[in-house]
Amino acid sequence: MSILVKAFWVLGIDRTVQNVVGETAYGSYFSLFSFSVLFTLLLDLGLSGFNNRAVSADPARVRIYFGNVLVIRLFLTAVYFLVSISVAYALGYREGQITILLVLMLNQVMASMILWLRSSISGMQYLFLDSLLSVADRLVMIVICSVLLWGGVTTGGFRIEWFVWAQTAAYFTVMCAAFIIVVRKGRVAAVKPDTSVLKSIIMTGLPYSVVVFAMTLYWRMDSVMIERLLPDGATRAGNYAQAFRLFDALAMIPVLFGGMLLPIMTRGLSSDSDIRPLARMAGRMLIVPLGIGAVTLATFPAEMLDILYTSPVENAVTAFRILMITLVPVGVIYIYSTMLTASWKLKMLGVITVSGMIINLSLNRILIPELGPSGAACTALVTQSLVAVACMLTVRRTMSGIAGNGRILLFLLMLGLTFLAGWLLSRTGIPWTAAAALQLAAGILLALLFRFIEPLSSLKLITGRFGTA
């Protein structure tokens, strides 16, 4: 359900808004939205990740941490607004842009609050409630935007400001609901900050903050740099948004997967259980289908963009193809970084992500002025690939038997053969939709032959001790 709702939001609502308001207006919004995300580290400082891990190990800790974390977050909100607005003025944002940015920043505050509240809910093992909340904001946005886009209740064209305010209303609604759930389920009687607990939470959560900040920066800085570095920046950022949208939507699959794995792996490690079988199963269930799908989409980039947009642009095609391939290392990162987080190896994960951030910013500064959106996509592929390899090597240093070099090479061979099958089919003259379907079938067949998909083994593990953790 979560994937379907978010897919409709991205492909049904968000895409339609871009088609309606145009590349320049949407590109300006897309850049401002990305900017509003850059300093969200200051809203959390790793508190959500720390809270999820702590509550997963002992649900009773909700009553101890809730009030203390709430006080910290209110202070951090003020810091976030001060830093973000100062940097925005330094980068040359003015007047109307600042107004929209302020609303987007308010949205980020509420979105971050929801993530923190959900970390308590999932940590208490109310996974069904957590899954409902994970899509609730999008459902509310879909309802509001559908009325504004197709309900005939407005005069004149759709305005990008309405899109921003629809998000505000949705986040506020879900934040209130999540707050009530945590207070009731966690039996929080009062907010009583404790200085020693506050200090402990901040010091323990700092390693998370480094990881989150670095990943956020190299994930979102590209559109901001496109808008700031190029002469027609807003329009080019809109072009990049065409390529980035589906990538961002599909990347939510490994994000959700990692979110589900973290409490299970944490509980497994806290009870001295072997999490390697779970990691191998997760790799097969996530990375293999994600890789096959990504290769298929990368084979037909122009056709996909033509379906999605009323006026697809040529320079988005190359960026789209590269970003689809980038989904493979993204999937790898969310499996292995979750293992590092669950085993509390955050110092090493911080070194990896900070290194990735430096590489990303440096490459974007060089490639965006030369190649535009395609340069940003190339930078994303290089950065995510290097981070994925580093995470794998770090895990393998402490946990053998996760993925040997032979299996990795076999996986890459499978993806190469899948792409080759699609490339050959695209030259037979059959409709591209039929060629894509046959390519997917070929990829699945190869995965079965290479034993990357083993349904019976996965089912046995799911119904075993990890599936009931």
Stockholm file with secondary structure:
# STOCKHOLM 1.0

chainA/1-469         MSILVKAFWVLGIDRTVQNVVGETAYGSYFSLFSFSVLFTLLLDLGLSGFNNRAVSADPARVRIYFGNVLVIRLFLTAVYFLVSISVAYALGYREGQITILLVLMLNQVMASMILWLRSSISGMQYLFLDSLLSVADRLVMIVICSVLLWGGVTTGGFRIEWFVWAQTAAYFTVMCAAFIIVVRKGRVAAVKPDTSVLKSIIMTGLPYSVVVFAMTLYWRMDSVMIERLLPDGATRAGNYAQAFRLFDALAMIPVLFGGMLLPIMTRGLSSDSDIRPLARMAGRMLIVPLGIGAVTLATFPAEMLDILYTSPVENAVTAFRILMITLVPVGVIYIYSTMLTASWKLKMLGVITVSGMIINLSLNRILIPELGPSGAACTALVTQSLVAVACMLTVRRTMSGIAGNGRILLFLLMLGLTFLAGWLLSRTGIPWTAAAALQLAAGILLALLFRFIEPLSSLKLITGRFGTA
#=GR chainA/1-469 SS CHHHHHHHIIIIIIHHHHHHHCHHHHHHHHHHHHHHHHTTHHHHTTHHHHHHHHHHHCTTHHHHHHHHHHHHHHHHHHHHHHHHHHHHHHTTCCHHHHHHHHHHHHHHHHHHHHHHHHHHHHHTTCHHHHHHHHHHHHHHHHHHHHHHHHSSCSSSCCCHHHHHHHHHHHHHHHHHHHHHHHHHHTTCCCCCCCHHHHHHHHHHHHHHHHHHHHHHHHHHHHHHHHHHHSTTHHHHHHHHHHHHHHHHHHHHHHHHHHHHHHHHHHHHHHTTCCCHHHHHHHHHHHHHHHHHHHHHHHHSHHHHHHHHCSSCCTHHHHHHHHHHHHHHHHHHHHHHHHHHHHTTCHHHHHHHHHHHHHHHHHHHHHHHHHHTHHHHHHHHHHHHHHHHHHHHHHHHHHCCSSCCHHHHHHHHHHHHHHHHHHHHHTTTTSCHHHHHHHHHHHHHHHHHHTTCCCHHHHHHHHTSTTTTC
#=GC SS_cons         CHHHHHHHIIIIIIHHHHHHHCHHHHHHHHHHHHHHHHTTHHHHTTHHHHHHHHHHHCTTHHHHHHHHHHHHHHHHHHHHHHHHHHHHHHTTCCHHHHHHHHHHHHHHHHHHHHHHHHHHHHHTTCHHHHHHHHHHHHHHHHHHHHHHHHSSCSSSCCCHHHHHHHHHHHHHHHHHHHHHHHHHHTTCCCCCCCHHHHHHHHHHHHHHHHHHHHHHHHHHHHHHHHHHHSTTHHHHHHHHHHHHHHHHHHHHHHHHHHHHHHHHHHHHHHTTCCCHHHHHHHHHHHHHHHHHHHHHHHHSHHHHHHHHCSSCCTHHHHHHHHHHHHHHHHHHHHHHHHHHHHTTCHHHHHHHHHHHHHHHHHHHHHHHHHHTHHHHHHHHHHHHHHHHHHHHHHHHHHCCSSCCHHHHHHHHHHHHHHHHHHHHHTTTTSCHHHHHHHHHHHHHHHHHHTTCCCHHHHHHHHTSTTTTC
//
